[in-house]
Amino acid sequence: MGKLDGQVAFITGAGRGQGRSHAVRLASEGADIIATDAPAPVGSVRYPLATADDLAETVRQVEAVGHRVVARNADVRDSTALAETAARWPHCTSTTTPRTARRPSPA
């Protein structure tokens, strides 16, 4: 039994990097995962974002450790999309946002 058995973690930025590593690690500790990542480039971000294939790989890795995962291409700035995704597992117990894409505030 893992430390997180029966828990559900909602992870944004789950397509690769820190988000993927959080998803796989939490799943290996027993959590089921809700995974999202931005579906398209964001103008203020100068590096390539994760792709649908990247998010599918996260799903594969979470399932490989034996846990359920719901994945959706959703931008963290779209609260409606995030709420709809979270509603698929209403007993979500934790959230992890390893990075966010946003425009800098005017100085």
C-alpha positions, -999 to +999 in steps of 0.1 A: +000+000+000+012+035-009+011+067+012-015+081-012-039+052-017-074+065-023-062+100-031-066+119-064-041+145-075-048+172-101-016+181-120-013+209-145+017+210-169+017+172-168+028+166-204+065+165-196+092+176-172+082+183-136+045+178-142+051+143-157+075+134-129+050+145-103+022+125-119+043+093-121+056+097-086+023+104-070+008+075-089+036+052-077+026+063-041-010+052-048-028+083-061-050+084-092-042+113-115-060+141-133-034+154-158-037+186-179-014+205-202-017+235-226-031+225-260-013+251-280+016+276-280+012+305-256+024+339-270+043+349-238+062+316-236+093+314-258+099+277-256+079+249-271+051+235-248+041+199-244+022+182-271-008+159-271+017+131-276+037+142-246+005+141-225-003+106-239+031+095-228+024+107-192-008+087-193+011+056-204+036+060-176+010+066-149-010+035-161+023+015-161+025+020-123-010+007-120-032+037-115-060+055-132-055+087-150-078+113-167-059+135-191-071+166-210-055+192-231-065+223-211-048+256-205-043+264-168-057+299-175-090+284-186-108+279-153-139+264-170-118+237-187-100+229-154-133+228-135-148+204-161-118+182-159-117+181-121-155+173-120-147+139-136-133+129-101-150+151-076-131+138-046-098+154-058-075+157-028-045+177-040-033+199-068+001+204-082+010+232-107+047+229-114+047+258-138+023+283-152+023+303-184+012+339-179+020+373-192+042+395-170+024+423-151+031+458-162+057+475-140 
